[in-house]
Every structure is written in C-alpha cells, then in structure tokens.
C-alpha cells in the first residue's frame, strides 16, 4: 500500500510540471517527454519495472500513438494516462510511439 501512495505522489508531482509545460503549445521532443513523465512508470527505455505498468519498449509506434489518443479522448480509461495524454499533441503522441518502438524490449514468451 505504501508503494502505491509513493507512486501516486510521484505521478501527481510530475503531472503538475507537465501541465504547466503543456500550456506553452510547443511540441516537445519525445526523449524529453519520456525523461520528464514516462520514466517514472515505464522506464527510460519503455521496459517498466513498476508492477502494473506495461512494457512499451519495442511496441509498434502506431499502436502506442493510438493508445495515447484513446486515453486522451476517453476511449480507454485510466486516470493517470488520461491526465498525461490530455497534455500531448498528436505529433507528440506519434513521436513517443516511434521513440518506444525504437527501444529494445525485454518481453519474453514463457516456454
């Protein structure tokens, strides 16, 4: 339970900075967005170590960009991802998709 609260406060603290930057209407570099926002749950390379956070490294860019748009528009429902994606432009979503697609994945199939 303690770890969950730590994560909530980490996410909320990051999101406060995130929303201030989003007001500038400037397209941010994907690596910058990852370093400021995504890294807390998904890791810098998209290979999440946080329980419950999906691994994004190696996923298809189109799938990731569509998922972000679905969070932004309410098609997918997750409070944290909906909040973060609401501050992203379509171009930033595409850039994030390409960034994570270019990363190596640690996903494996059990034998």
N, CA, C and O atoms as a Tinker XYZ file with bonds, in Angstrom:
   444  protein
     1  N      0.825000   -1.191000    0.000000    73     2
     2  CA     0.000000    0.000000    0.000000    64     1     3
     3  C      0.870000    1.255000    0.000000    63     2     4     5
     4  O      0.566000    2.240000   -0.673000    81     3
     5  N      1.970000    1.198000    0.777000    73     3     6
     6  CA     2.873000    2.341000    0.843000    64     5     7
     7  C      3.436000    2.661000   -0.545000    63     6     8     9
     8  O      3.493000    3.825000   -0.940000    81     7
     9  N      3.853000    1.623000   -1.284000    73     7    10
    10  CA     4.408000    1.834000   -2.623000    64     9    11
    11  C      3.400000    2.470000   -3.559000    63    10    12    13
    12  O      3.765000    3.287000   -4.405000    81    11
    13  N      2.138000    2.105000   -3.417000    73    11    14
    14  CA     1.101000    2.684000   -4.266000    64    13    15
    15  C      0.976000    4.182000   -3.993000    63    14    16    17
    16  O      0.845000    4.967000   -4.932000    81    15
    17  N      1.014000    4.590000   -2.721000    73    15    18
    18  CA     0.914000    6.016000   -2.388000    64    17    19
    19  C      2.133000    6.785000   -2.859000    63    18    20    21
    20  O      2.014000    7.921000   -3.319000    81    19
    21  N      3.302000    6.174000   -2.748000    73    19    22
    22  CA     4.511000    6.819000   -3.249000    64    21    23
    23  C      4.366000    7.072000   -4.745000    63    22    24    25
    24  O      4.704000    8.153000   -5.227000    81    23
    25  N      3.861000    6.075000   -5.487000    73    23    26
    26  CA     3.682000    6.221000   -6.922000    64    25    27
    27  C      2.650000    7.312000   -7.236000    63    26    28    29
    28  O      2.847000    8.097000   -8.163000    81    27
    29  N      1.567000    7.366000   -6.481000    73    27    30
    30  CA     0.545000    8.384000   -6.708000    64    29    31
    31  C      1.139000    9.778000   -6.532000    63    30    32    33
    32  O      0.899000   10.663000   -7.354000    81    31
    33  N      1.913000    9.979000   -5.465000    73    31    34
    34  CA     2.501000   11.298000   -5.233000    64    33    35
    35  C      3.562000   11.622000   -6.276000    63    34    36    37
    36  O      3.700000   12.779000   -6.674000    81    35
    37  N      4.316000   10.618000   -6.727000    73    35    38
    38  CA     5.295000   10.826000   -7.785000    64    37    39
    39  C      4.597000   11.266000   -9.066000    63    38    40    41
    40  O      5.031000   12.215000   -9.720000    81    39
    41  N      3.529000   10.586000   -9.420000    73    39    42
    42  CA     2.782000   10.914000  -10.627000    64    41    43
    43  C      2.154000   12.297000  -10.519000    63    42    44    45
    44  O      2.220000   13.078000  -11.469000    81    43
    45  N      1.552000   12.611000   -9.389000    73    43    46
    46  CA     0.922000   13.917000   -9.214000    64    45    47
    47  C      1.942000   15.040000   -9.260000    63    46    48    49
    48  O      1.687000   16.092000   -9.846000    81    47
    49  N      3.088000   14.824000   -8.650000    73    47    50
    50  CA     4.140000   15.838000   -8.665000    64    49    51
    51  C      4.663000   16.068000  -10.066000    63    50    52    53
    52  O      4.902000   17.209000  -10.461000    81    51
    53  N      4.841000   15.003000  -10.820000    73    51    54
    54  CA     5.306000   15.114000  -12.199000    64    53    55
    55  C      4.255000   15.785000  -13.057000    63    54    56    57
    56  O      4.579000   16.601000  -13.919000    81    55
    57  N      2.985000   15.443000  -12.822000    73    55    58
    58  CA     1.928000   15.990000  -13.667000    64    57    59
    59  C      1.774000   17.495000  -13.489000    63    58    60    61
    60  O      1.397000   18.181000  -14.438000    81    59
    61  N      2.051000   18.023000  -12.315000    73    59    62
    62  CA     1.941000   19.464000  -12.108000    64    61    63
    63  C      2.913000   20.191000  -13.031000    63    62    64    65
    64  O      2.541000   21.184000  -13.656000    81    63
    65  N      4.137000   19.718000  -13.123000    73    63    66
    66  CA     5.121000   20.299000  -14.026000    64    65    67
    67  C      4.702000   20.086000  -15.467000    63    66    68    69
    68  O      4.850000   20.976000  -16.305000    81    67
    69  N      4.188000   18.923000  -15.746000    73    67    70
    70  CA     3.779000   18.550000  -17.097000    64    69    71
    71  C      2.699000   19.481000  -17.639000    63    70    72    73
    72  O      2.801000   19.938000  -18.777000    81    71
    73  N      1.678000   19.768000  -16.857000    73    71    74
    74  CA     0.583000   20.593000  -17.339000    64    73    75
    75  C      1.015000   22.035000  -17.547000    63    74    76    77
    76  O      0.495000   22.699000  -18.443000    81    75
    77  N      1.933000   22.533000  -16.762000    73    75    78
    78  CA     2.432000   23.890000  -16.966000    64    77    79
    79  C      3.140000   23.968000  -18.310000    63    78    80    81
    80  O      2.962000   24.935000  -19.051000    81    79
    81  N      3.946000   22.950000  -18.634000    73    79    82
    82  CA     4.651000   22.953000  -19.905000    64    81    83
    83  C      3.689000   22.797000  -21.071000    63    82    84    85
    84  O      3.914000   23.377000  -22.134000    81    83
    85  N      2.633000   22.036000  -20.898000    73    83    86
    86  CA     1.691000   21.776000  -21.978000    64    85    87
    87  C      0.990000   23.051000  -22.435000    63    86    88    89
    88  O      0.573000   23.147000  -23.589000    81    87
    89  N      0.858000   24.018000  -21.554000    73    87    90
    90  CA     0.183000   25.264000  -21.902000    64    89    91
    91  C      0.960000   26.074000  -22.929000    63    90    92    93
    92  O      0.391000   26.941000  -23.592000    81    91
    93  N      2.246000   25.804000  -23.065000    73    91    94
    94  CA     3.076000   26.563000  -23.986000    64    93    95
    95  C      2.793000   26.233000  -25.448000    63    94    96    97
    96  O      3.241000   26.966000  -26.330000    81    95
    97  N      2.061000   25.149000  -25.738000    73    95    98
    98  CA     1.715000   24.747000  -27.096000    64    97    99
    99  C      2.960000   24.508000  -27.943000    63    98   100   101
   100  O      2.922000   24.730000  -29.153000    81    99
   101  N      4.038000   24.070000  -27.356000    73    99   102
   102  CA     5.263000   23.778000  -28.079000    64   101   103
   103  C      5.406000   22.269000  -28.152000    63   102   104   105
   104  O      5.271000   21.576000  -27.144000    81   103
   105  N      5.680000   21.761000  -29.350000    73   103   106
   106  CA     5.897000   20.327000  -29.488000    64   105   107
   107  C      7.227000   19.981000  -28.836000    63   106   108   109
   108  O      8.272000   20.531000  -29.182000    81   107
   109  N      7.163000   19.068000  -27.897000    73   107   110
   110  CA     8.352000   18.674000  -27.160000    64   109   111
   111  C      8.974000   17.439000  -27.804000    63   110   112   113
   112  O      8.281000   16.658000  -28.455000    81   111
   113  N     10.244000   17.272000  -27.625000    73   111   114
   114  CA    10.987000   16.125000  -28.096000    64   113   115
   115  C     10.545000   14.886000  -27.298000    63   114   116   117
   116  O     10.315000   14.975000  -26.092000    81   115
   117  N     10.429000   13.743000  -27.968000    73   115   118
   118  CA     9.966000   12.526000  -27.310000    64   117   119
   119  C     10.865000   12.144000  -26.135000    63   118   120   121
   120  O     10.369000   11.765000  -25.074000    81   119
   121  N     12.168000   12.238000  -26.315000    73   119   122
   122  CA    13.086000   11.880000  -25.230000    64   121   123
   123  C     12.886000   12.796000  -24.020000    63   122   124   125
   124  O     13.014000   12.357000  -22.877000    81   123
   125  N     12.576000   14.056000  -24.272000    73   123   126
   126  CA    12.312000   14.997000  -23.183000    64   125   127
   127  C     11.040000   14.591000  -22.440000    63   126   128   129
   128  O     11.016000   14.588000  -21.209000    81   127
   129  N      9.993000   14.252000  -23.175000    73   127   130
   130  CA     8.731000   13.836000  -22.556000    64   129   131
   131  C      8.944000   12.568000  -21.738000    63   130   132   133
   132  O      8.465000   12.463000  -20.609000    81   131
   133  N      9.656000   11.614000  -22.306000    73   131   134
   134  CA     9.930000   10.360000  -21.589000    64   133   135
   135  C     10.678000   10.655000  -20.296000    63   134   136   137
   136  O     10.329000   10.127000  -19.240000    81   135
   137  N     11.708000   11.498000  -20.376000    73   135   138
   138  CA    12.514000   11.813000  -19.197000    64   137   139
   139  C     11.746000   12.566000  -18.122000    63   138   140   141
   140  O     12.044000   12.429000  -16.935000    81   139
   141  N     10.767000   13.356000  -18.524000    73   139   142
   142  CA    10.002000   14.146000  -17.563000    64   141   143
   143  C      8.774000   13.421000  -17.029000    63   142   144   145
   144  O      8.367000   13.656000  -15.892000    81   143
   145  N      8.180000   12.547000  -17.830000    73   143   146
   146  CA     6.883000   11.989000  -17.475000    64   145   147
   147  C      6.873000   10.465000  -17.455000    63   146   148   149
   148  O      6.539000    9.858000  -16.437000    81   147
   149  N      7.230000    9.858000  -18.551000    73   147   150
   150  CA     7.044000    8.408000  -18.731000    64   149   151
   151  C      7.974000    7.565000  -17.868000    63   150   152   153
   152  O      7.612000    6.470000  -17.440000    81   151
   153  N      9.166000    8.076000  -17.618000    73   151   154
   154  CA    10.198000    7.308000  -16.940000    64   153   155
   155  C      9.764000    6.789000  -15.571000    63   154   156   157
   156  O     10.207000    5.719000  -15.153000    81   155
   157  N      8.920000    7.514000  -14.878000    73   155   158
   158  CA     8.500000    7.122000  -13.536000    64   157   159
   159  C      7.797000    5.783000  -13.475000    63   158   160   161
   160  O      7.935000    5.046000  -12.498000    81   159
   161  N      7.046000    5.466000  -14.513000    73   159   162
   162  CA     6.310000    4.190000  -14.535000    64   161   163
   163  C      6.846000    3.225000  -15.585000    63   162   164   165
   164  O      6.932000    2.022000  -15.340000    81   163
   165  N      7.211000    3.758000  -16.771000    73   163   166
   166  CA     7.570000    2.887000  -17.888000    64   165   167
   167  C      9.071000    2.752000  -18.097000    63   166   168   169
   168  O      9.503000    1.933000  -18.909000    81   167
   169  N      9.871000    3.530000  -17.389000    73   167   170
   170  CA    11.321000    3.481000  -17.576000    64   169   171
   171  C     11.748000    4.253000  -18.807000    63   170   172   173
   172  O     10.935000    4.514000  -19.693000    81   171
   173  N     13.003000    4.617000  -18.868000    73   171   174
   174  CA    13.515000    5.428000  -19.972000    64   173   175
   175  C     13.485000    4.669000  -21.291000    63   174   176   177
   176  O     13.359000    5.281000  -22.352000    81   175
   177  N     13.600000    3.335000  -21.240000    73   175   178
   178  CA    13.592000    2.542000  -22.467000    64   177   179
   179  C     12.268000    1.821000  -22.693000    63   178   180   181
   180  O     12.152000    1.009000  -23.611000    81   179
   181  N     11.269000    2.113000  -21.860000    73   179   182
   182  CA     9.961000    1.502000  -22.020000    64   181   183
   183  C      9.831000    0.117000  -21.421000    63   182   184   185
   184  O      8.807000   -0.543000  -21.598000    81   183
   185  N     10.854000   -0.331000  -20.716000    73   183   186
   186  CA    10.820000   -1.641000  -20.085000    64   185   187
   187  C     10.536000   -1.478000  -18.596000    63   186   188   189
   188  O     11.429000   -1.543000  -17.752000    81   187
   189  N      9.263000   -1.264000  -18.314000    73   187   190
   190  CA     8.788000   -0.921000  -16.974000    64   189   191
   191  C      9.227000   -1.929000  -15.922000    63   190   192   193
   192  O      9.229000   -3.139000  -16.147000    81   191
   193  N      9.592000   -1.399000  -14.786000    73   191   194
   194  CA     9.913000   -2.224000  -13.622000    64   193   195
   195  C      8.858000   -2.040000  -12.542000    63   194   196   197
   196  O      8.923000   -2.696000  -11.502000    81   195
   197  N      7.893000   -1.165000  -12.765000    73   195   198
   198  CA     6.826000   -0.889000  -11.815000    64   197   199
   199  C      5.694000   -1.883000  -12.065000    63   198   200   201
   200  O      5.237000   -2.049000  -13.196000    81   199
   201  N      5.259000   -2.527000  -11.016000    73   199   202
   202  CA     4.181000   -3.506000  -11.127000    64   201   203
   203  C      2.935000   -2.863000  -11.717000    63   202   204   205
   204  O      2.468000   -1.837000  -11.222000    81   203
   205  N      2.404000   -3.454000  -12.757000    73   203   206
   206  CA     1.184000   -2.960000  -13.381000    64   205   207
   207  C      1.403000   -1.989000  -14.526000    63   206   208   209
   208  O      0.462000   -1.692000  -15.262000    81   207
   209  N      2.612000   -1.489000  -14.695000    73   207   210
   210  CA     2.904000   -0.579000  -15.804000    64   209   211
   211  C      3.347000   -1.410000  -17.006000    63   210   212   213
   212  O      4.296000   -2.187000  -16.900000    81   211
   213  N      2.682000   -1.259000  -18.136000    73   211   214
   214  CA     3.046000   -2.076000  -19.295000    64   213   215
   215  C      4.416000   -1.721000  -19.862000    63   214   216   217
   216  O      4.874000   -0.582000  -19.770000    81   215
   217  N      5.051000   -2.723000  -20.448000    73   215   218
   218  CA     6.323000   -2.514000  -21.128000    64   217   219
   219  C      6.030000   -1.968000  -22.515000    63   218   220   221
   220  O      5.279000   -2.568000  -23.283000    81   219
   221  N      6.625000   -0.832000  -22.829000    73   219   222
   222  CA     6.382000   -0.157000  -24.095000    64   221   223
   223  C      7.514000   -0.356000  -25.093000    63   222   224   225
   224  O      7.307000   -0.196000  -26.296000    81   223
   225  N      8.698000   -0.698000  -24.618000    73   223   226
   226  CA     9.854000   -0.876000  -25.486000    64   225   227
   227  C      9.588000   -1.928000  -26.548000    63   226   228   229
   228  O      9.184000   -3.048000  -26.235000    81   227
   229  N      9.817000   -1.561000  -27.822000    73   227   230
   230  CA     9.644000   -2.483000  -28.920000    64   229   231
   231  C      8.223000   -2.599000  -29.447000    63   230   232   233
   232  O      7.991000   -3.286000  -30.442000    81   231
   233  N      7.262000   -1.938000  -28.796000    73   231   234
   234  CA     5.869000   -1.975000  -29.281000    64   233   235
   235  C      5.763000   -1.150000  -30.564000    63   234   236   237
   236  O      6.589000   -0.272000  -30.811000    81   235
   237  N      4.761000   -1.429000  -31.366000    73   235   238
   238  CA     4.553000   -0.705000  -32.622000    64   237   239
   239  C      4.169000    0.753000  -32.349000    63   238   240   241
   240  O      3.337000    1.046000  -31.491000    81   239
   241  N      4.796000    1.649000  -33.099000    73   239   242
   242  CA     4.574000    3.087000  -32.916000    64   241   243
   243  C      3.114000    3.468000  -33.110000    63   242   244   245
   244  O      2.566000    4.246000  -32.329000    81   243
   245  N      2.479000    2.926000  -34.148000    73   243   246
   246  CA     1.080000    3.264000  -34.413000    64   245   247
   247  C      0.172000    2.845000  -33.271000    63   246   248   249
   248  O     -0.753000    3.570000  -32.905000    81   247
   249  N      0.439000    1.669000  -32.707000    73   247   250
   250  CA    -0.362000    1.171000  -31.582000    64   249   251
   251  C     -0.216000    2.097000  -30.373000    63   250   252   253
   252  O     -1.203000    2.438000  -29.722000    81   251
   253  N      1.011000    2.495000  -30.082000    73   251   254
   254  CA     1.247000    3.358000  -28.924000    64   253   255
   255  C      0.619000    4.736000  -29.115000    63   254   256   257
   256  O      0.016000    5.273000  -28.186000    81   255
   257  N      0.755000    5.317000  -30.315000    73   255   258
   258  CA     0.156000    6.626000  -30.577000    64   257   259
   259  C     -1.362000    6.551000  -30.482000    63   258   260   261
   260  O     -1.992000    7.446000  -29.919000    81   259
   261  N     -1.954000    5.493000  -31.028000    73   259   262
   262  CA    -3.407000    5.325000  -30.953000    64   261   263
   263  C     -3.847000    5.133000  -29.510000    63   262   264   265
   264  O     -4.875000    5.673000  -29.101000    81   263
   265  N     -3.089000    4.378000  -28.737000    73   263   266
   266  CA    -3.432000    4.177000  -27.327000    64   265   267
   267  C     -3.438000    5.501000  -26.575000    63   266   268   269
   268  O     -4.346000    5.766000  -25.787000    81   267
   269  N     -2.430000    6.333000  -26.816000    73   267   270
   270  CA    -2.387000    7.645000  -26.168000    64   269   271
   271  C     -3.587000    8.494000  -26.565000    63   270   272   273
   272  O     -4.188000    9.159000  -25.721000    81   271
   273  N     -3.934000    8.472000  -27.849000    73   271   274
   274  CA    -5.096000    9.234000  -28.308000    64   273   275
   275  C     -6.373000    8.685000  -27.676000    63   274   276   277
   276  O     -7.269000    9.448000  -27.315000    81   275
   277  N     -6.456000    7.358000  -27.542000    73   275   278
   278  CA    -7.634000    6.746000  -26.915000    64   277   279
   279  C     -7.757000    7.153000  -25.447000    63   278   280   281
   280  O     -8.869000    7.339000  -24.952000    81   279
   281  N     -6.633000    7.293000  -24.748000    73   279   282
   282  CA    -6.685000    7.792000  -23.363000    64   281   283
   283  C     -7.155000    9.247000  -23.352000    63   282   284   285
   284  O     -7.965000    9.644000  -22.515000    81   283
   285  N     -6.637000   10.026000  -24.286000    73   283   286
   286  CA    -6.986000   11.454000  -24.340000    64   285   287
   287  C     -8.470000   11.657000  -24.625000    63   286   288   289
   288  O     -9.092000   12.553000  -24.054000    81   287
   289  N     -9.045000   10.832000  -25.504000    73   287   290
   290  CA   -10.437000   11.002000  -25.912000    64   289   291
   291  C    -11.420000   10.224000  -25.046000    63   290   292   293
   292  O    -12.633000   10.353000  -25.216000    81   291
   293  N    -10.906000    9.412000  -24.114000    73   291   294
   294  CA   -11.782000    8.670000  -23.225000    64   293   295
   295  C    -12.185000    7.290000  -23.719000    63   294   296   297
   296  O    -12.951000    6.600000  -23.047000    81   295
   297  N    -11.687000    6.871000  -24.883000    73   295   298
   298  CA   -11.969000    5.516000  -25.371000    64   297   299
   299  C    -11.365000    4.491000  -24.415000    63   298   300   301
   300  O    -11.976000    3.464000  -24.119000    81   299
   301  N    -10.151000    4.787000  -23.934000    73   299   302
   302  CA    -9.515000    3.961000  -22.904000    64   301   303
   303  C     -9.582000    4.749000  -21.596000    63   302   304   305
   304  O     -9.492000    5.977000  -21.593000    81   303
   305  N     -9.742000    4.031000  -20.498000    73   303   306
   306  CA    -9.959000    4.690000  -19.220000    64   305   307
   307  C     -8.879000    4.317000  -18.212000    63   306   308   309
   308  O     -8.815000    3.182000  -17.740000    81   307
   309  N     -8.041000    5.279000  -17.895000    73   307   310
   310  CA    -7.041000    5.164000  -16.840000    64   309   311
   311  C     -6.747000    6.589000  -16.400000    63   310   312   313
   312  O     -6.314000    7.412000  -17.206000    81   311
   313  N     -6.980000    6.883000  -15.133000    73   311   314
   314  CA    -6.875000    8.265000  -14.653000    64   313   315
   315  C     -5.505000    8.877000  -14.915000    63   314   316   317
   316  O     -5.414000   10.023000  -15.354000    81   315
   317  N     -4.446000    8.130000  -14.651000    73   315   318
   318  CA    -3.100000    8.659000  -14.819000    64   317   319
   319  C     -2.796000    8.887000  -16.294000    63   318   320   321
   320  O     -2.339000    9.964000  -16.677000    81   319
   321  N     -3.047000    7.882000  -17.119000    73   319   322
   322  CA    -2.741000    8.017000  -18.539000    64   321   323
   323  C     -3.648000    9.042000  -19.225000    63   322   324   325
   324  O     -3.212000    9.741000  -20.140000    81   323
   325  N     -4.887000    9.132000  -18.794000    73   323   326
   326  CA    -5.782000   10.139000  -19.360000    64   325   327
   327  C     -5.272000   11.546000  -19.050000    63   326   328   329
   328  O     -5.316000   12.428000  -19.908000    81   327
   329  N     -4.795000   11.752000  -17.839000    73   327   330
   330  CA    -4.263000   13.063000  -17.457000    64   329   331
   331  C     -3.021000   13.407000  -18.261000    63   330   332   333
   332  O     -2.908000   14.519000  -18.778000    81   331
   333  N     -2.094000   12.477000  -18.374000    73   331   334
   334  CA    -0.859000   12.751000  -19.111000    64   333   335
   335  C     -1.128000   12.948000  -20.596000    63   334   336   337
   336  O     -0.581000   13.865000  -21.208000    81   335
   337  N     -1.966000   12.097000  -21.178000    73   335   338
   338  CA    -2.207000   12.191000  -22.619000    64   337   339
   339  C     -2.983000   13.453000  -22.986000    63   338   340   341
   340  O     -2.882000   13.932000  -24.116000    81   339
   341  N     -3.749000   13.993000  -22.053000    73   339   342
   342  CA    -4.506000   15.215000  -22.355000    64   341   343
   343  C     -3.582000   16.391000  -22.659000    63   342   344   345
   344  O     -4.000000   17.361000  -23.290000    81   343
   345  N     -2.337000   16.308000  -22.216000    73   343   346
   346  CA    -1.386000   17.389000  -22.446000    64   345   347
   347  C     -0.532000   17.161000  -23.697000    63   346   348   349
   348  O      0.346000   17.969000  -23.998000    81   347
   349  N     -0.781000   16.067000  -24.429000    73   347   350
   350  CA     0.020000   15.739000  -25.604000    64   349   351
   351  C     -0.682000   16.140000  -26.890000    63   350   352   353
   352  O     -1.902000   16.029000  -27.004000    81   351
   353  N      0.092000   16.601000  -27.847000    73   351   354
   354  CA    -0.431000   16.836000  -29.191000    64   353   355
   355  C     -0.351000   15.526000  -29.967000    63   354   356   357
   356  O      0.330000   14.594000  -29.538000    81   355
   357  N     -1.029000   15.445000  -31.088000    73   355   358
   358  CA    -0.969000   14.253000  -31.937000    64   357   359
   359  C      0.465000   14.004000  -32.404000    63   358   360   361
   360  O      0.895000   12.854000  -32.495000    81   359
   361  N      1.202000   15.066000  -32.699000    73   359   362
   362  CA     2.591000   14.933000  -33.138000    64   361   363
   363  C      3.458000   14.350000  -32.022000    63   362   364   365
   364  O      4.326000   13.516000  -32.281000    81   363
   365  N      3.227000   14.781000  -30.802000    73   363   366
   366  CA     3.993000   14.249000  -29.667000    64   365   367
   367  C      3.656000   12.780000  -29.431000    63   366   368   369
   368  O      4.535000   11.988000  -29.092000    81   367
   369  N      2.393000   12.415000  -29.607000    73   367   370
   370  CA     1.998000   11.015000  -29.458000    64   369   371
   371  C      2.703000   10.143000  -30.492000    63   370   372   373
   372  O      3.189000    9.059000  -30.171000    81   371
   373  N      2.757000   10.621000  -31.737000    73   371   374
   374  CA     3.457000    9.888000  -32.789000    64   373   375
   375  C      4.943000    9.781000  -32.478000    63   374   376   377
   376  O      5.543000    8.726000  -32.680000    81   375
   377  N      5.539000   10.859000  -31.989000    73   375   378
   378  CA     6.960000   10.847000  -31.646000    64   377   379
   379  C      7.240000    9.877000  -30.506000    63   378   380   381
   380  O      8.243000    9.165000  -30.528000    81   379
   381  N      6.362000    9.846000  -29.518000    73   379   382
   382  CA     6.535000    8.896000  -28.409000    64   381   383
   383  C      6.417000    7.457000  -28.901000    63   382   384   385
   384  O      7.177000    6.585000  -28.479000    81   383
   385  N      5.454000    7.211000  -29.800000    73   383   386
   386  CA     5.317000    5.877000  -30.371000    64   385   387
   387  C      6.594000    5.438000  -31.068000    63   386   388   389
   388  O      7.060000    4.316000  -30.871000    81   387
   389  N      7.160000    6.322000  -31.884000    73   387   390
   390  CA     8.405000    6.000000  -32.600000    64   389   391
   391  C      9.568000    5.814000  -31.633000    63   390   392   393
   392  O     10.411000    4.937000  -31.824000    81   391
   393  N      9.607000    6.643000  -30.597000    73   391   394
   394  CA    10.675000    6.523000  -29.600000    64   393   395
   395  C     10.645000    5.145000  -28.950000    63   394   396   397
   396  O     11.663000    4.454000  -28.908000    81   395
   397  N      9.486000    4.746000  -28.446000    73   395   398
   398  CA     9.405000    3.462000  -27.750000    64   397   399
   399  C      9.556000    2.284000  -28.712000    63   398   400   401
   400  O     10.091000    1.245000  -28.328000    81   399
   401  N      9.095000    2.429000  -29.953000    73   399   402
   402  CA     9.274000    1.351000  -30.927000    64   401   403
   403  C     10.759000    1.100000  -31.186000    63   402   404   405
   404  O     11.164000   -0.038000  -31.421000    81   403
   405  N     11.560000    2.143000  -31.144000    73   403   406
   406  CA    12.994000    2.014000  -31.424000    64   405   407
   407  C     13.783000    1.403000  -30.259000    63   406   408   409
   408  O     14.958000    1.071000  -30.419000    81   407
   409  N     13.158000    1.255000  -29.111000    73   407   410
   410  CA    13.828000    0.691000  -27.930000    64   409   411
   411  C     13.768000   -0.840000  -27.972000    63   410   412   413
   412  O     12.844000   -1.417000  -28.544000    81   411
   413  N     14.746000   -1.478000  -27.370000    73   411   414
   414  CA    14.717000   -2.939000  -27.249000    64   413   415
   415  C     13.678000   -3.334000  -26.216000    63   414   416   417
   416  O     13.436000   -2.609000  -25.251000    81   415
   417  N     13.075000   -4.479000  -26.425000    73   415   418
   418  CA    12.065000   -4.982000  -25.496000    64   417   419
   419  C     12.650000   -6.092000  -24.633000    63   418   420   421
   420  O     13.458000   -6.895000  -25.100000    81   419
   421  N     12.238000   -6.128000  -23.382000    73   419   422
   422  CA    12.624000   -7.239000  -22.508000    64   421   423
   423  C     11.469000   -8.231000  -22.361000    63   422   424   425
   424  O     11.519000   -9.129000  -21.521000    81   423
   425  N     10.426000   -8.063000  -23.186000    73   423   426
   426  CA     9.313000   -9.011000  -23.146000    64   425   427
   427  C      9.781000  -10.357000  -23.653000    63   426   428   429
   428  O     10.577000  -10.441000  -24.588000    81   427
   429  N      9.288000  -11.395000  -23.037000    73   427   430
   430  CA     9.627000  -12.747000  -23.490000    64   429   431
   431  C      8.409000  -13.634000  -23.380000    63   430   432   433
   432  O      7.486000  -13.353000  -22.617000    81   431
   433  N      8.414000  -14.697000  -24.142000    73   431   434
   434  CA     7.322000  -15.661000  -24.126000    64   433   435
   435  C      7.772000  -16.857000  -23.304000    63   434   436   437
   436  O      8.824000  -17.433000  -23.582000    81   435
   437  N      6.992000  -17.245000  -22.288000    73   435   438
   438  CA     7.375000  -18.397000  -21.473000    64   437   439
   439  C      7.362000  -19.676000  -22.313000    63   438   440   441
   440  O      6.529000  -19.844000  -23.204000    81   439
   441  N      8.291000  -20.560000  -22.011000    73   439   442
   442  CA     8.373000  -21.836000  -22.736000    64   441   443
   443  C      7.629000  -22.923000  -22.001000    63   442   444
   444  O      7.590000  -24.064000  -22.461000    81   443
